[in-house]
Amino acid sequence: MALGFQPVLAPAMIIATRALAAPGQPQAVLVTSGNALPALPAALHRLPLFAVGDATAARARMAGFATVLSAGRDAAALAELVASRCVPSAGPLLLASGEGQGTALAADLRARGFTVLRRVAYAARPAEALPVAARAALAERRVKAALFFSPQSARTFVTILQRDMSAEIVQGIEALAISPPTEAALRSLPWLRVRVASHPNQDELLTLLS
């Protein structure tokens, strides 16, 4: 990797994509996670896509969307960006999100006069165990830092570790959390220390490794 680290992947959430038909005539597509992109049909690629952060925006371009704008931060910033570039009279907004997610963003935009079509593009379920490579890296004390991208993934990791391994195994590991709620989900483990990204996005989380 460019930062000089050797990554060990340990997905704590398993993503299941759901089929999503292109509804009506939306003026734009909104996504709060790159996990929503595989569900979006090619017919939507002609529309502008508003992404919550730069990593999701990059994935959207790779998926075939020609016009992609990034809020660069979080859902609140995404609402501000959409409100500055779209008008309620131009048609509804298609919000593709995970199961149980996106409700606050939809409510924010509806309060601004927009019609929001919120559609579930994927569901995330907890992983049942850590991958063999991750278990070995933890057991052999080769992990220096662990990155957590959501409260759900943090809670799942804690549950698996406490059930299958020893909590003390993380004593020499620095936990890096994408948000305060994610940090809160990690508190039950005896980490070397826990740090939180300045803004809840991937770029700021990776900055903590510098």
C-alpha positions as semicolon CSV with decimal commas, in nm:
position;residue;x (nm);y (nm);z (nm)
1;M;0,000;0,000;0,000
2;A;0,102;0,361;-0,051
3;L;0,117;0,419;0,325
4;G;0,356;0,129;0,369
5;F;0,122;-0,103;0,559
6;Q;0,033;-0,463;0,481
7;P;-0,348;-0,487;0,500
8;V;-0,528;-0,784;0,650
9;L;-0,893;-0,787;0,545
10;A;-1,153;-0,891;0,800
11;P;-1,507;-0,805;0,680
12;A;-1,735;-0,784;0,983
13;M;-2,047;-0,729;0,773
14;I;-2,160;-0,939;0,477
15;I;-2,327;-0,728;0,206
16;A;-2,621;-0,870;0,010
17;T;-2,715;-0,659;-0,293
18;R;-3,083;-0,622;-0,378
19;A;-3,225;-0,565;-0,725
20;L;-3,334;-0,206;-0,772
21;A;-3,547;-0,095;-1,065
22;A;-3,512;0,259;-1,199
23;P;-3,820;0,442;-1,061
24;G;-3,999;0,708;-1,266
25;Q;-3,796;1,010;-1,371
26;P;-3,564;1,111;-1,083
27;Q;-3,351;1,420;-1,135
28;A;-3,052;1,273;-0,949
29;V;-2,925;0,969;-0,760
30;L;-2,797;0,988;-0,401
31;V;-2,582;0,723;-0,231
32;T;-2,447;0,720;0,122
33;S;-2,230;0,413;0,069
34;G;-2,046;0,250;-0,218
35;N;-2,229;-0,070;-0,125
36;A;-2,540;0,071;-0,292
37;L;-2,378;0,108;-0,634
38;P;-2,399;-0,253;-0,762
39;A;-2,779;-0,240;-0,728
40;L;-2,819;0,064;-0,953
41;P;-2,919;-0,020;-1,313
42;A;-2,726;0,122;-1,608
43;A;-3,029;0,330;-1,705
44;L;-2,944;0,562;-1,415
45;H;-2,587;0,631;-1,531
46;R;-2,705;0,930;-1,734
47;L;-2,819;1,107;-1,418
48;P;-2,597;1,309;-1,185
49;L;-2,497;1,110;-0,878
50;F;-2,433;1,271;-0,540
51;A;-2,202;1,069;-0,314
52;V;-2,145;1,109;0,057
53;G;-1,765;1,095;0,025
54;D;-1,474;1,082;-0,215
55;A;-1,425;0,705;-0,195
56;T;-1,789;0,641;-0,285
57;A;-1,765;0,900;-0,563
58;A;-1,463;0,721;-0,711
59;R;-1,650;0,391;-0,707
60;A;-1,948;0,556;-0,877
61;R;-1,728;0,678;-1,162
62;M;-1,583;0,330;-1,203
63;A;-1,938;0,191;-1,209
64;G;-2,023;0,410;-1,510
65;F;-2,173;0,731;-1,373
66;A;-2,044;1,024;-1,580
67;T;-2,149;1,312;-1,353
68;V;-2,050;1,250;-0,992
69;L;-2,034;1,504;-0,710
70;S;-1,892;1,428;-0,366
71;A;-2,001;1,588;-0,039
72;G;-1,666;1,485;0,105
73;R;-1,794;1,433;0,458
74;D;-2,125;1,295;0,584
75;A;-2,500;1,281;0,525
76;A;-2,552;1,636;0,651
77;A;-2,296;1,766;0,403
78;L;-2,460;1,557;0,131
79;A;-2,797;1,720;0,201
80;E;-2,638;2,065;0,175
81;L;-2,468;1,975;-0,155
82;V;-2,788;1,837;-0,307
83;A;-2,988;2,140;-0,195
84;S;-2,733;2,370;-0,356
85;R;-2,737;2,189;-0,692
86;C;-3,096;2,063;-0,726
87;V;-3,440;2,220;-0,705
88;P;-3,756;2,048;-0,579
89;S;-3,952;2,133;-0,893
90;A;-3,710;1,941;-1,119
91;G;-3,833;1,602;-1,002
92;P;-3,778;1,349;-0,725
93;L;-3,445;1,237;-0,583
94;L;-3,359;0,867;-0,576
95;L;-3,182;0,777;-0,252
96;A;-3,024;0,429;-0,268
97;S;-2,918;0,312;0,076
98;G;-2,877;0,011;0,300
99;E;-3,162;-0,152;0,484
100;G;-3,262;0,069;0,776
101;Q;-3,036;0,353;0,661
102;G;-3,085;0,690;0,494
103;T;-3,396;0,793;0,687
104;A;-3,237;1,105;0,842
105;L;-3,104;1,221;0,504
106;A;-3,442;1,165;0,340
107;A;-3,617;1,358;0,618
108;D;-3,370;1,647;0,585
109;L;-3,428;1,679;0,212
110;R;-3,805;1,642;0,242
111;A;-3,803;1,927;0,492
112;R;-3,636;2,135;0,220
113;G;-3,923;2,062;-0,019
114;F;-3,778;1,768;-0,215
115;T;-3,957;1,447;-0,301
116;V;-3,725;1,163;-0,198
117;L;-3,764;0,807;-0,325
118;R;-3,571;0,599;-0,072
119;R;-3,492;0,251;-0,200
120;V;-3,308;-0,033;-0,025
121;A;-3,010;-0,130;-0,240
122;Y;-2,843;-0,373;-0,003
123;A;-2,864;-0,537;0,335
124;A;-2,576;-0,601;0,572
125;R;-2,565;-0,894;0,811
126;P;-2,298;-0,968;1,072
127;A;-2,020;-1,205;0,975
128;E;-2,015;-1,529;1,172
129;A;-1,637;-1,541;1,217
130;L;-1,315;-1,361;1,129
131;P;-1,120;-1,487;0,826
132;V;-0,839;-1,732;0,897
133;A;-0,573;-1,478;0,794
134;A;-0,711;-1,218;1,034
135;R;-0,730;-1,464;1,322
136;A;-0,370;-1,566;1,260
137;A;-0,247;-1,206;1,243
138;L;-0,417;-1,128;1,575
139;A;-0,292;-1,445;1,745
140;E;0,064;-1,380;1,629
141;R;0,051;-1,015;1,745
142;R;0,121;-0,883;1,395
143;V;-0,160;-0,625;1,393
144;K;-0,058;-0,268;1,478
145;A;-0,383;-0,089;1,394
146;A;-0,743;-0,191;1,328
147;L;-0,974;0,029;1,122
148;F;-1,350;0,032;1,180
149;F;-1,584;0,189;0,925
150;S;-1,917;0,169;1,107
151;P;-2,070;0,108;1,450
152;Q;-2,222;-0,216;1,319
153;S;-1,887;-0,357;1,207
154;A;-1,729;-0,255;1,538
155;R;-2,000;-0,429;1,740
156;T;-1,968;-0,743;1,530
157;F;-1,590;-0,751;1,570
158;V;-1,620;-0,714;1,948
159;T;-1,877;-0,994;1,966
160;I;-1,669;-1,233;1,755
161;L;-1,346;-1,157;1,940
162;Q;-1,499;-1,202;2,284
163;R;-1,661;-1,530;2,176
164;D;-1,381;-1,690;1,972
165;M;-1,058;-1,537;2,104
166;S;-0,927;-1,342;2,403
167;A;-1,012;-0,974;2,448
168;E;-0,658;-0,915;2,578
169;I;-0,525;-0,990;2,230
170;V;-0,594;-0,627;2,129
171;Q;-0,394;-0,467;2,411
172;G;-0,111;-0,370;2,176
173;I;-0,339;-0,259;1,891
174;E;-0,452;0,093;1,810
175;A;-0,820;0,108;1,709
176;L;-0,913;0,371;1,451
177;A;-1,283;0,460;1,437
178;I;-1,460;0,646;1,159
179;S;-1,704;0,818;1,400
180;P;-1,781;0,868;1,771
181;P;-2,059;0,602;1,764
182;T;-1,806;0,359;1,619
183;E;-1,559;0,448;1,894
184;A;-1,828;0,388;2,156
185;A;-1,888;0,037;2,021
186;L;-1,519;-0,046;2,074
187;R;-1,484;0,068;2,436
188;S;-1,537;-0,274;2,591
189;L;-1,204;-0,402;2,456
190;P;-0,866;-0,311;2,614
191;W;-0,710;-0,139;2,311
192;L;-0,373;0,032;2,327
193;R;-0,576;0,342;2,243
194;V;-0,873;0,443;2,028
195;R;-0,868;0,741;1,792
196;V;-1,155;0,890;1,593
197;A;-1,142;1,041;1,243
198;S;-1,193;1,418;1,230
199;H;-1,476;1,363;0,980
200;P;-1,669;1,039;0,920
201;N;-1,517;0,936;0,587
202;Q;-1,253;0,696;0,461
203;D;-0,991;0,958;0,377
204;E;-0,993;1,105;0,728
205;L;-0,983;0,755;0,878
206;L;-0,676;0,666;0,672
207;T;-0,514;0,993;0,778
208;L;-0,492;0,851;1,129
209;L;-0,239;0,599;0,996
210;S;0,002;0,873;0,890
